[in-house]
Amino acid sequence: MKVAITYSGGKDSSLMAVILDRLGYDVELVTINFGIFDSTKPAIESAASLGFKHKVLKLDKQILLDAVDMIIEDNFPNNGINHIHHTVLEILADDYKIIADGTRREDRIPKMKMNEIQSLEDRKNVQYLNLTGIGYKTINDISDDLFKLQKSESNIHNSSDYEMEIRVLLEEKGYDTDEFFPRHIQSRVIGWNKNE
């Protein structure tokens, strides 16, 4: 069965791809872009380095604009990023019977609550999968074994997650993105470890 995995090029969504591939699913990695900034290159390169099918899905930039308005109003990114993620999953559920992402137990955003998952699955007649039962220590250990990782401070050129286009749009509006997003290290998959 075909499964769409929202894909940033990071270790979490890459691990979800490996798990589902090894379980026999036909994995298609899907990176989202809204046309504000082409943030897709890191995900395209990561998917190619692992040998997975990958596509870029261009969505209406109004989704991103609405999210950025929420972020500015809240002075905090959670609601805006969740708005994007939930909308993306709704859209993917129209074309795939199984959708997945790399969200894990400790993630606060993006995150689907249990009632939101059940609603999505019931309304769209889909299955939704994530890494919620797995903690970051386990994911880090498995990822270190499986993948070659490039680790660097997060910026608009080393990840394809929603945050990158949000950052560009906030800067265009005159905001300092460090006020909304703390500095953090981004891990991007650049290939398999030798034992794979």
Residue pairs with C-beta under 8 A, 6 or more apart in sequence:
1 25
1 26
1 97
1 98
2 25
2 26
2 28
2 96
2 97
2 98
3 20
3 25
3 26
3 27
3 28
3 96
3 98
3 99
3 100
3 129
4 28
4 30
4 92
4 95
4 96
4 98
4 99
4 100
5 13
5 16
5 17
5 20
5 27
5 28
5 29
5 30
5 99
5 100
5 101
5 102
6 13
6 30
6 31
6 32
6 85
6 88
6 89
6 92
6 99
6 100
6 101
6 102
7 13
7 14
7 17
7 29
7 30
7 31
7 43
7 46
7 47
7 54
7 160
8 31
8 42
8 43
8 102
8 159
8 160
8 161
9 31
9 42
9 43
9 44
9 45
9 46
9 47
9 159
9 160
9 188
9 189
10 46
10 102
10 159
10 161
10 186
10 187
10 188
10 189
11 102
11 139
11 140
11 143
11 147
11 149
11 187
11 188
11 189
12 102
12 103
12 104
12 131
12 139
12 143
13 29
13 101
13 102
14 46
14 50
14 102
14 143
14 146
14 147
14 189
15 102
15 131
15 139
15 142
15 143
15 146
16 100
16 101
16 102
16 129
16 130
16 131
17 27
17 29
17 50
17 52
18 50
18 146
20 27
20 100
20 129
21 27
21 52
25 98
27 52
27 53
28 52
28 53
28 54
28 55
28 96
29 43
29 47
29 52
29 53
29 54
29 55
30 54
30 55
30 56
30 57
30 92
31 40
31 43
31 44
31 47
31 54
31 55
31 56
31 57
31 160
32 56
32 57
32 59
32 84
32 88
32 162
33 39
33 40
33 56
33 57
33 58
33 59
33 160
33 165
34 58
34 59
34 60
34 61
34 63
34 64
34 165
35 58
35 61
36 61
36 64
36 165
36 168
36 169
37 156
37 164
37 165
37 168
37 169
39 156
39 159
39 160
39 161
39 164
39 165
39 168
40 56
40 160
41 157
41 160
42 157
42 158
42 159
42 160
42 188
43 54
43 56
43 160
44 54
44 56
44 160
45 190
46 188
46 189
46 190
47 53
47 54
48 54
49 148
49 189
49 190
49 191
49 192
50 147
50 189
50 191
50 192
57 91
57 92
59 87
59 88
59 91
63 83
63 84
63 87
63 88
64 84
64 162
64 165
64 166
64 169
65 169
66 80
66 83
67 80
67 81
67 83
67 84
67 162
67 166
68 80
68 166
68 169
68 170
68 173
69 80
70 79
70 80
70 83
71 77
71 79
71 80
71 81
71 166
71 170
71 180
72 170
72 173
72 175
74 80
75 179
75 180
76 180
77 109
77 163
77 166
77 180
77 181
78 108
78 109
80 166
81 109
81 110
81 162
81 163
81 166
82 109
82 110
82 111
84 110
84 162
85 101
85 109
85 110
85 111
85 112
85 162
86 110
86 112
86 116
89 99
89 101
89 112
89 120
89 128
90 120
90 124
92 99
93 99
93 120
93 124
93 126
93 128
94 124
96 126
97 125
97 126
97 127
98 126
98 127
98 128
98 129
99 126
99 127
99 128
99 129
100 128
100 129
100 130
101 110
101 130
102 130
102 131
103 110
103 111
103 112
103 130
103 131
103 132
104 130
104 131
104 132
104 134
104 135
104 136
104 139
105 131
105 132
105 133
105 134
105 135
105 136
106 135
106 136
110 162
112 120
112 128
112 130
117 128
120 126
120 128
121 127
121 128
131 139
143 149
143 187
143 189
145 193
145 195
146 192
146 193
146 196
147 189
147 190
147 191
147 192
147 193
148 189
148 190
148 191
148 192
148 193
149 187
149 188
149 189
149 190
150 158
150 187
150 188
150 189
150 190
151 185
151 186
151 187
151 188
152 158
152 185
152 186
152 188
153 183
153 184
153 185
153 186
154 163
154 181
154 183
154 184
154 185
154 186
155 186
156 164
156 167
156 168
158 186
158 188
159 186
159 188
163 181
166 180
167 177
167 181
170 177
170 180
171 177
